[in-house]
Amino acid sequence: MSSSKIQDLSEDTRRKANLRVLQRLDNRVEDIVESASHVGLYEFSQSEQKWDKKPTEGSLFLVKRSCEASSRFQLIILNRSSAENWTLDVTSRMQLQNTDPYLILRQKEEGQSAILGIWFHNGNERDNIASLLTKAIQSLESLPPKVESNIDPAIAAATLLSPLTLGNHTIPVQHAPINKMPNPQNGRASSQPTNDLPNQQHLVLDKKSLQLSLLSLIQDERFLDLIHAQYLKVAHARANRKPNNGDSA
């Protein structure tokens, strides 16, 4: 076996071992996009106008996670200086600057801006991380913004999906009755009927409301559960449907 193949095998083994470690810390980690063998973390103090070294250094990983877009990519440092690892969600608002030997990150969140500097022992690793991190940010920028909606997902799902038809048969969409939804104040279901239930059951969405509802609901796990349950119902009904007389031999 050539030395290059041995090296590739060694890197693959190390990558799989690192992935197992990261998945033990966070079971939503799907894959390692890129890594760096050794980095150190700094934070810029805007009040004192100086860089402060943080008690964080070790291997850096850019990972891909199986979750909503806001936390789809993440930077992780497996800290060798303490038991507390460092993580940072990659967002579409993140700005970066690759300045040897640092990768400078500016993260904007709710009116506040944090400036971080990651020192890299290996310049090639820094360039690779910077390149792939830029692509991750660009992929997040192309996603539609999360739209807040005051329409209940169960009601909107029923409106969007009902009625589904299968041949000559109509399959109604089932959803949780509004008067049995948990009360946020005491956590128990209310036995009192809701006055606006008839209006909600016959909710009609215009084109713009439909667009906003879909953008919001597609990021809601309850809505996806309803979609999947209805899909399974239709699939099972089709599989169990008897052939028509004209179809028999």
Residue pairs with C-beta under 8 A, 6 or more apart in sequence:
15 32
15 35
18 32
18 35
18 59
18 61
19 29
19 31
19 32
21 78
22 29
22 32
22 61
22 63
22 76
22 78
23 29
25 76
25 85
26 65
28 65
28 66
28 67
29 63
29 64
29 65
29 74
30 63
30 64
30 65
30 66
31 63
31 64
32 61
32 62
32 63
32 64
33 62
33 63
33 64
33 73
33 132
33 136
34 61
34 62
34 125
34 128
34 129
34 132
35 59
35 60
35 61
35 62
35 125
36 59
36 60
36 120
36 121
36 122
36 125
36 126
36 128
36 129
37 59
37 121
37 122
37 125
38 57
38 58
38 59
38 120
38 121
38 122
39 57
39 58
39 59
39 60
39 77
39 118
39 119
39 120
39 121
40 53
40 54
40 56
40 57
40 118
40 119
41 53
41 54
41 56
41 57
41 77
41 86
41 116
41 117
41 118
41 119
42 51
42 52
42 53
42 54
42 102
42 116
42 117
42 118
42 119
43 51
43 52
43 54
43 114
43 115
43 116
43 117
44 50
44 51
44 52
44 115
44 116
44 117
45 51
45 52
46 115
51 117
54 86
55 79
55 81
55 82
56 77
56 79
56 81
56 82
56 86
57 77
57 79
57 80
57 81
58 77
58 78
58 79
58 80
58 81
59 77
59 78
60 75
60 76
60 77
60 118
60 129
61 75
61 76
61 77
61 78
62 73
62 74
62 75
62 90
62 129
62 132
62 133
62 136
63 73
63 74
63 75
63 76
64 72
64 73
65 71
65 72
65 73
65 74
68 219
69 140
69 143
69 146
69 219
70 89
70 91
70 146
71 89
72 90
72 136
72 140
73 89
73 90
73 133
73 136
73 140
74 87
74 88
74 89
74 90
75 86
75 87
75 88
75 90
75 133
76 85
76 86
76 87
77 85
77 86
77 87
78 85
79 85
79 86
88 105
88 107
88 116
90 133
90 136
90 137
90 140
91 107
91 109
91 137
91 140
92 137
92 140
92 141
92 143
93 107
93 108
93 109
94 105
94 106
94 107
94 108
94 133
94 137
95 105
95 106
95 108
96 103
96 104
96 105
96 106
96 130
96 133
96 134
96 137
97 103
97 104
98 104
98 126
98 127
98 130
100 123
100 126
101 119
101 120
101 121
101 123
101 126
102 117
102 118
102 119
102 120
102 126
103 117
103 118
103 120
103 126
103 129
103 130
103 133
104 115
104 116
104 117
104 118
105 115
105 116
105 117
105 118
106 113
106 114
106 115
106 116
107 113
107 114
107 116
118 126
120 126
120 129
144 215
145 215
146 215
146 216
146 219
147 212
147 215
147 216
148 216
149 156
149 212
149 213
149 216
149 217
151 203
151 209
151 213
151 216
152 178
152 200
153 217
153 220
153 222
153 223
153 226
154 175
154 176
154 178
154 222
154 226
155 175
155 178
155 200
155 201
155 203
156 203
156 205
156 213
156 217
156 223
157 173
157 175
157 217
157 223
157 226
157 227
158 173
158 175
158 201
159 203
159 204
159 205
160 205
160 210
160 213
160 214
161 173
161 226
161 227
161 230
162 172
162 173
163 170
163 171
163 172
163 173
164 170
164 171
164 173
164 230
164 234
165 171
166 234
166 237
166 238
166 241
167 241
169 237
171 230
171 233
171 234
171 237
173 226
173 230
175 226
177 197
178 194
178 197
178 200
179 190
179 191
179 192
179 193
179 194
179 197
180 189
180 190
181 189
181 190
182 188
182 189
183 189
183 190
194 200
205 213
217 223
218 224
